[in-house]
């Protein structure tokens, strides 16, 4: 992919793809890691790290347990924000927008692309709920593995989501805190771009 200059870029998705490719070449761990922020209907926020697992014309895809705290918050308030930070590149991207569920077929395909151990762990996890001990969890995995020696079924509550970007901000570290910030806002006819003060 040819280099894309943030100052002249007109398409934030193309710019993000270019930055992600560069991060994949330099970040030592999980260049697709992203902080995902959700909120309750009354505005109480929570944030955690997830992995970006796809990007297409719909937006930014990730997968999780729909019965987790984030799943419950997305069901009640289907809006979210993401923040990618690539320390080695001294860059950051913020994304905000609405969230929708991905089709079950896509969740099936991604679930079964994971290692068997990851599938088993996801299938038995009651994410965000109280766990008596590590031993209980390990025993649950062992029992579930014995029940499903072949393909591990994807639980109905293990789902994919996509965040449709409405705002994307690109941040580049600058000397003396004179950072470059570029904000893209989705409009009816495409994207509107502005440079922001640091």
N, C-alpha and C positions, 0 to 999 in steps of 0.2 A: 504494500500500500504506500502510495506517495505521501510525503510529509504534508501535514495540514497545520496551518498557522492559526492559532486561536484568535488572533486579532482580526483576521480577515474571513474566518470560517462563517458560513451562512447556515449550515445544517448541524445542529448539536449532536445528533445521533452519529453522524459520520465522524465528527470530532471525538466523541466519546470512544468509538470503536478504535480510532487511531491511538488515543491515549492508553486504552486497555492493552492493545498489542505491545506498546512500548513498556508498559508495566509488567506484562508477562515475561518480557526479556530480562528484567532487572530485579523485580521484587522477589525476595528469597522464599516467601511463603504466601500462598493464597492471594494472588493479585486480584482475584474476583471477590474478595471479602468486602462486605459493605455493612455499615451500620444502618439498620432498619428501624425507623421510629413509627409507632402507632399510637393511637390515643383512644380513650373511652369517649362515649358520646358527650360527656360533660367536660372533656378537654384534658383529662389527666394523662400525661404522656408516659411512654416507656420505650426503651431502645435496647437493641441487642444486635450482635453480629450474625449475619447469614451469608450465604454464598450466592452470587449471581449465577444462574444456570442457563440463561438464554437471553438474547436480545434480538427482537425483530420489529416489524412495523407496529406491533401492539404495544411494545414496551419492554420493561425489565422483569425477567421471570425468576422466581424463587419457589422453593417447596418447603412445606412444614406440616406439622400436626395442627389440623383445624380446631382441635380441642385445647390447644395451648393458650397461653395468655394472648399471644399475638393473633392467633386465629380467632379467638373470641372478640378481641378488639376490632379486627377487620370485619367480622360479621356485623358488629354493631355500628361501626364507623368506617366504611370502606375507602378511607384515604390514608396515605402514608407518605413518608419522606425517607430518602436514602442519602447517605454520605459515603462516598469512596475517598479514601486517603492513601496516596502512594508516597510514602516517606522518601524512598530512594529517588523519586522523580520530583519531589517537592511540589506536588500538585494535589488538588482536591476537586471533586465534582459533587454538587448537591442536586438531588432530583426530587421533585414533589409532584403528586398527582393522585388520581383515583386508582383503586385496585379492584380487579375482578378475578374470579376463579378461572383457571385454565381448564380445558376439556379433560374429562376423565382419561381419555386415551393418551393424552400427553403425560398426565401424571403416572399412568401405568408404564409408559415407555421409559420415563426417567427413573422411576422406582426400580424397575428391573434392570437398568443399566448399572446400578450400584452393586457393590460387592455383597455377597450373601450375608456376611456379618452385619453390614450396614442395614440391609433389609430387615434382618431379624431384630436388630436393636430398635429400629424405627417402629416395627410392628408391635413390640411389647411396651414401648415407652408410653407412659401416661403423662406426657410432657407438662411441666409446670405444677404438677400435683405432688403432694408429700410422698416420699419414699422411705420405707422403714430402714433399709440398709442396702449397701452395695451388694451384699450376698443375695438379697431378695431379687434384685434386678438380674443378676447373673443366673439365678435359678429359673427365672421367667424366660430368659433367652434360651436356656438349655431345654426346657420343656417345650417351648414353641418350635425349636429346631427339630425336636424328635417328632412332633406332630406334623411337620411339613418338611419331609426329607427331600421332596422335589422343589418345585417353584414356591417361593414365599408369596402368598397373596398380599396385594397392596390393601391395607385397611381403608375403608371408605373415608375415614377422617384424615388420611394422609393426602394432602392436596397440593396442587400447584397454583400459584397466583402470578399475576402480571400487573406491574405498576405502569400505568399509562402516563408518561411525563407531560405535565402542563407547564412546569418551570424547570429549567436546568441552568445551574450556575457553575462556571469553570473558574478555578482559582489557581494562580501561578505565583509561587513565592518570589518576592523581589527584595533587593537590597534595601536596607533602612526602612523596612516595612512598607515599601512602595510596591505592594502586590498588584498583580493584574487580575481583575475580576470581570467576567463577561456573563451577562444574564440573558438567557433566551426564554421568551414567554410564547406559548402556543397561541396562535390566533386562527381565525376562520380560514385564512389564506396562507397559512404556513407559520413561520416563526418570526418574532420581533426580537431584535438584539440590541442591548445597551451595554456600554462599559460602565462599571460601578467604581466609586471611590473604594480604596482599600479598607 
